Amino acid sequence: MLQLDRLTYAQAGFQLTADWSAPPGSRIAIMGPSGAGKSTLLSIIAGFLAPSAGKLRWMGVDLTTVSPGERPLTILFQDQNLFPHLSVSQNLGLGLRPDLRLTSPERDKVDVALARVGLTGLGARRPAELSGGQASRAALARALLRARPILLLDEPFAALGPALRAEMLALVRDVAEATGALVLMVTHDPQDALSLQGMTAFVAEGIVQAPIPTAELMAHPAPAVRAYLGRT
């Protein structure tokens, strides 16, 4: 269980509060106006920002003061976090061993992960030689290898077209099901939230609302959500 226990971040006139929990395996879109605090929430959970008050717990363990590298999560940004001087296989290998001294079984795991996301035979390429969609697949393959129980996505597919975004979101669902990960995904696009086939936590006026089923949110939007969607 991920618990955001009266978690608050305050700085320079900005305040964000979240007070809810989500069980393992949940798929949650984080949606709201620009500047509302969506990426800030992910940065707090990842450990890049320290909360001003409250607690962050995973399965009862307090993560509030745990360093980012020690937290049980993987985070993907829009730039996909791929190192340009390494091959695709090496980038994936970092998910298993930071020193890249992979054993033969570990190299086999990399090949299996590449095949799982449709990148068979592309392991020797550098990230610059990949298309945007292929880079997204490589980043997800690394998340699959890391198999951390929490997967944070900060608009990693924003630069892709609608069809390719839908394909990547289907792949996210596959990775989540394969690893049992809880997924939190920042998005501006209601269709992306629907494609995640889970819940949505709407962010507005300094509050991250408790997640509710996305279909329900869209069918019966609160005033702030209605305004965001442009509905009269």
C-alpha angles and dihedrals in degrees: 000000000000109000124193098189108193086315109186134182119188130176137147097347094319122111131178125184132185126179112172143088138229130199125235113279095032118141110211128179115207106212136170145108122315111277093020093119106262096135090039089061092053091047090054092049091046091050098244090116126038117226119239092221142353133045138277115208135179117196088342095308116122109236096173095109099025114119118250094250092054097051118105095244149092122215127200122197129192091267089057094232092255118153108232095211093056129073120248090256091051091049089054091044089061086069088065104032126010090206090054091227092139123182120227092261089050091052087051089054089054091052091049091050091050090051091047091060097039099258100117110155096015098092094105094056124100119237091253088063092058129087119239091261093048091050089052090051091050092052091050091048089057090050088051091053094047090051093194115172094237124053118190119194119190102193093300093165100043093112094053127091121255097262094048092044089055089050091051092048090053087052090050089055090050092050091047091051092046094050101028088233126166106235125210112182127183112214141158093201119089089201090058089052090052092046091056086066096214138078136315130221108202118211120208140138092010097306130107101211119220111269119263129180107289094226089055092048091052095044095048107022121185115234094266091050091046090053091048092051091048094240120150 
